[in-house]
Amino acid sequence: MNELMTQAIDLMIAGMGFVFAFLIVLVFATLIMSKLLNRFTAPEPATPARTSRAKPKAKPSVDPDVAEAIKQAVAQFRSRHKK
């Protein structure tokens, strides 16, 4: 049993070591890619361009006749299903 536990602990430490090493490599790879992108991309403008805040007028999405029919259907449903 003692030998089995020793092998298990060795395997656990090896696995944790590989994961830790992979994460360290991943961090450095991310840092290097970030520095490369900052070097080769154009800088962002200091102030963003202003956009108008007024919302454009949208056409009515529902025909007035259809809206009236919906109102009547809802009213009829509510009158039939009162508690």
N, C-alpha and C positions, 0 to 999 in steps of 0.2 A: 504493500500500500504506500509505503514511504517513497519508493521509486516513482510510482505513478503520480503522486502529488508533486514531486520535483519536476517531472516532465511537464505537468500541467502548468506549473508556475513559470517554467522556462518558456513554454509556448505562449503564455499570456504576456510575459515581459517582451518577448520578441514581437508579438503582434502589436502591442502598444508602442514599441519603438518604431516599427514600420509606419504606423499611423502618424506618430509625432513627426517623423522625418518627412513624410508626404505633406503634412500640413505646413511645415517650415518651407519646403520647396514651393508649395502653392502660394504662400505669402510673398516670398521673394519674386516669383514669376509674376504675380499680380502687380507688385511694386515696379518691376522693370517694364511691364507692358504699359502701366500708367505713365511712367516717365517718357517712354517712346511716343505715346500718343500725344502727350503735351508738347513734345518737341516738334512733331511733324504736322500738327493741326493748327489752323488759324485761331488766333485769340478771339474770345467772345467780345462783342461790343461792351463798352463800359456801362451805357444806359440802354435799356431795351426801348425799341420803338414804341411810341404810344399808339394805341388803337382807340377808335371811337367806342364809347361805352353805350351809345344809343343802339337799341335793338332794332333791326329792320322790321318794318311792318310785314307781317305774314298774311297771306290770303286766308280767309276762313277755310278751315279744312273740312267743314261739314256744310252741306247745302242747307239753307234755312228750312226748306220743306222737310228734309230728313230730320233736322233737329226738332221740328214741331211734332213729327210722327213719333220720335223717341220720347218726347215729353208726355205725349198722350198715352203711349204704351206703359211708361213708368207709372203714371197716375192711375191707369186702369189696373195694373198689377197691385199697387198699394191699396186700392179700394177693395179688391177681392181678397187680399191677404191681411186684413187688419186683425189684430189680436184682441 
